[in-house]
């Protein structure tokens, strides 16, 4: 008979212990989960790194989706609840932009960061002039193009738009450019708002094919007849 109070006391103790264990369970849903920036719209076609921060008060699972051309090269803790990810992008030598997704998930929550990489392309014009995708793209139905070669070995390349008076003219291009060359020329243009009408351009030759030259000035790309 005297064992009954002891059993009851033991049961009470177990119930209290279970309640304490439940109260100390780790939370599974984050109160903070975000990515910064959430969108990158005009990454250069070149192979390069981008940086995205993931902020979460718990441990987030981070993955790349739809981007076999990208890889997480580093994942560093850079603050309380903050990780900085470095993502290495391969060169996009195709004709179309491509978009990848970085996903950060925790519990039932998920946030995404989209990053779009511009193509090297093959259409004449100037691309990504402002670092945000501003372009002047050759339209064979509206524009004219020509090349003039001089006895001193230099070449002028023109894109003209008779309808609206826009133009893009390279003067003094070296007539024997090769891939990998670093060279320069004078650029005259009113093709893009805010673009200087006349200036010197120092560029790298990244491709020559099909009567065209691909000239890279940082993240700006010029494709001209050559």
N, C-alpha and C positions, 0 to 999 in steps of 0.2 A: 504493500500500500504506500509506503513512504517513497517508492521509486517514481510514482506518478508526478509529483511536483518537479522532480529532477528532469524527467522527460519533457515536461512542459517548458521548463526553463531552457533546456537545450534547444527545443524547437524555436523558442522566441529568439535565442541567441543566433541561430542559423538564419532566421528571417531578417534580423537586424543586419547581419553580415552581408546577406544577399542584397539588401537595400543599399548598403554602403558601396558594395561592388558596382551595382548599377549606377549609382550617383557618380562614380569615378570613371565611368566608361569614357573613352576618347570620343570627341565629336566626329561625325562623319560628313557633315555638310559644311562647306566653307561660308564664312560671312563676307569674305572678300575674294573675288576671282576676276581678274581682268588681264588683258594684254595691251601693251603699248609699244608701237602704234598698232591700231587694229587693221590698218590698210596701208599698203605701199603700192602706188599705182603705176610708176614709171621707172622701174629699175633698169639700169643700162644693160644692153645686150652682152656686155663683156662678163667674163668670169670675175666674180668679186664676192665680198661678204656683206651681209646685212645683219642688223642687230634688232632683236625683239625682246622686250621685258615681259615676264610673267609674274604677276603679283597675286599671292594667295596666302591666307593665314594657315592653311593646311598643306599637305604634300600633294601637288598636282601631278597628273600623268600627262606628259607632253609628247606629241607625235606629229610627224609631217604626213600630209595626205596629198595625193595627186601631184607629186613632185619628185619623180625619180631623178631629176636633174639638180636636186638640192639635197644637202645633208647638214645635220646639226654637227658643227665642228667643235663647239664648246658649250657647256652649260654650267655657269658659275653662280654661286650665291653672292649677290652684290648688295644685300641689305636684308633687314628683317622681313621675312616673307616675300622677298623679291629675288628672282633669278634672271640673269641676262644670258640670252641664247645668241650665239653666233651661227648664222646659217650661210654655208658656202654655196653659191650659185655657179653652175657651169655656164659657159658661153652659149647664148642662144643664136646659133648661126642659121636658123630657119627664116621663114617669111612671115610667121605669125607670132603674136605675143602669147605668153603662157602664164598661167596663174597657179600657184600652189597655196596650200593651207597649212598653217600651224594650229593645232588643236591643243588646248589645255583643259583637262577635265578633272573634277574632284567631286566625289559623291554623285549626285544626280545632275550636277551643274557642268556646263561646257561653254567655253568661249573660243572664238577663232580669230586668227589674224590672216588676212589675205595678202599675198605679195605677187605682183605682176611684173614680169620681165619682158622688156621690149625686144623685138627681133633685130638681127643684123639686116635682114630684108634684102630686096633687090630692086625696088622702085626708086627712080631718080628723085632727089629732093634733099631737104635738110630735116633731121629728126631729133627730137628731144632737146630743142634749142635752149629751153629754160630749165632743164632738169626735171620738168613735170610733164613732158610729153609733147610740148608745142612743136608742130611740124608744118612744113610746106611740101606737099606731095605732088609729084608730076602727074598730070592727067593728060593722056595723049589726045583727048577730044578738045581740050581747052588750051593746052600749053604747047609751046614750041621749044626745041632744043637744038643746039649747034655746037660745033667744035671748030676752033681756028688755030692752025699751027703756024709758027713763025720760023724764019730762017735761023734765028739764034737758039732754036731748040726749045723754046717755051710754048705753052699751049694756053688758050683761053677756052673756058667751057661755060655755056650759057643755058639757062632755063628762063623762058619769057612767057608771060601771060598777056596776050594782046587785049583780052576782054577787060581786065581790071588794072592793067599796067604794072603788075608785079613782076619782079625779076630777081634772079640769083645768078651772079656772074663771078666766076673765079678767073682772075687775070694773073698771068705769069707762072702757071704751073710748070714744073720741070717736065719736059717732054719724055723723060726716060725713067719715070717712077717705077719702083719695085716694092713688093710687099715687104714690110719692115722698115722702109725708109722713113726718116723724119725730115720733113721739108716744110715749105711755107709758100704762101701766095697772098694776093690781095683779094678781098671779098667785097663785092658791091651788091647790096640787096635791100629791098623793102618788103620782103616776102612775109615777115612775121612782125606783128606789133611789138615795139620795144627793141627790135633788132637794129644794131648800128648800121647806118647806110654804107659806111666804108670803114674797113679795118684790115689789119694784117692778121692772118690765121696761120698758126703753127700746128701741124697735124702729123699723125702717123698713118701710113698707108697700110690698111688691114686686108685689102683684097683688090685684085685687078682681074676682071673677067668680062667677057661679052661686050667689049668696048666701053666698060665702065670702070671707075675708080671709087673705092670706099675709103673715105678719109675721116679719121677720128680725131676730134679735138676734145680731149677729156671724155665726157659723156655725150657730147654732141657728135652726130654722125652726118656726114655729107656723102651722098652718092651722086656722082656726076658723070656725064659722058666724057670719055677720055680717048 
